[in-house]
Amino acid sequence: MRFLGVDYGTKRIGLALSDYSATLARPWQMVPARSRPQGSASVVADIVTALRASDDPELDGIVVGLPRRLDGTETDQTPKVRLFVTALSKLTALPVEMQDERLTSVEAESRLAVHERDWRKRKAQIDAVSASILLQDYLDARARVIDRRGSDDATGHGS
């Protein structure tokens, strides 16, 4: 299984890919956003189509970061992300899930600052790194659910 992570922004969209075992996420690329969420969804859908047509066709789902405030309430960006997700789902015919992205940009900035002093170079990478963090959070949560199911089945307490 392989997943694409998406950090949607009104200026830039960060993309990350998981490995084939859906264990590790890595930053992949950044693409410019369009003025409307549906236009940005079209850009990402084109990338997904190209990825699936390449020598690397396996892609099982897309995970998009859902912006929320620290208290869990929606931000001004949240409705735009929901429009983006709806359009992307229709355009790719892949399952598109949303993952809480609170503090991913802060964590991405911290990680990049360790290795890159120049803030301009960090800025160019931050969206893809944020996408990899939210995708890794999703993969880790998914693995815990799978592990729990497996241990339930082994004890006879599964469904």
N, C-alpha and C positions, 0 to 999 in steps of 0.2 A: 504494500500500500504506500502511496505517496501523496502528499498534500502540498498545496500552495498556500502560503500565508500572505495576507494583504493588509497593509496599514494604509487605509484610505485617508487622503488629505485633500484639501481644496487646491493646493498648489502641486504637491508631489504625492506619488503613490509608491510605497515601499513594498517590495516583493521578496519572499523567502521561500525556499523549498525544503522539504524534508528528504531524508534518505529513503531508500526503498523499504526499509523495515519500519518506517514511521516512528523512529526513535529519536533522531536528531534533526534539528532545524538549522539552516544556515542562511545568512543574508544572500540574496541573489542579485537584484537590481532595483533601480529606481526609475520610474517613468513619470513624465509630466502629466498632471491631471487636466481634465477638460473643465469647462465652465459649469457643466451640469453633471450630477451623479450618473445619469444614464450614459452620457458621453464618455465618462471615465470608465464605466462598466464595459463599454464597447472596446476601449483601448485594452483593458485587461483581458477581455474575451478573445481579442485577436492574438494576444500573447499566449493564452491558453491553447488556442487552435494551432499556432505555430509550434508550441511545445509538444502537443499531441501528434503532430505530423512529422516531428523530428525523429532522430534515432532514440529518443528518450520519451516514448509516448505514454508511459504509465502515469496517470494522474487520477486519483480516486475521489478527491474532494478539495474544496476551497474553504479556508478559514479567514474570516474578516474580523478585524478588531472593532469592537463596539465601545465607543467612548462613553464614559460615565464619570461623574464627579466622585470624589472620595467617599461621599455619603451614599453612593449608589444611584443617585438621580441622574436623569438624562441631561446631556449638554445641548447646546445649540447645534452641534454637529451630528448628534445621534439620528435625527430624522433623515438627514442627507445620507448617512451610512445605510440606513434601512432601505432607502430608494436605490442606492448603489447595489445592495445585496439582492434585492428583488430583480433588478435588471440583469445582473450578472448571472443569477440562477437561470433565468430564461434564455440568455444568450449562450450559455455553455452546456446546459442540460446536465450539469454536475451538482451534487449536493453542496450547498453553501451554508456553512454554519458561522455563527458569530461567537467571538470570544472576548471576554472583558479585557480591555487594554489599559486599564488604569495603571499609571506610573511606568508604562513601557518606554516612553520617550526619556524619562528621567534615568531609567536603568541603562538605556542605550547610550545616552550621553556619558554616563559614568564609565561604561565599558570602553567607549571610544577614547575618552580623555586619558586613559591609562597608556594608550599606545600612540595617540596622535595629539600633539600640542596645538596644531593649527586648527582653530575653530571652523574655518572655511572648509577644510577637508573633512572635518567631523560632520558638518552640516550636510555635505554631499552624500554621506553614508548613513545618516541617522535613521532615515525612513526604512531602509532595508534591514537595518539592525533591529529596529522596533518591530518590524514584521516577523523577524526570526524569533524574537522574545515572545510575542503573542502566540506564534505557531508552536514554540516549544512548550509554553504553558498548556496549550490545547493537547499536544501529544502526551505530555506527562499526565494530565487528567484522564485522557483516554486509556492510557496504559494502566492506571490505577483501577479503572472500571473493569478492564479486561482481567487484570490480576484478581480482583475481588470475585468476579464471576467464576474464574478458574478454581479459586480456593473454595467457593461455595459448592461447585460441582464435585470437587474432590472429597468434601466432607458429607456430601449427600444433602446439603441444605440449599442447593441451588433450585432454580425454578423448573 
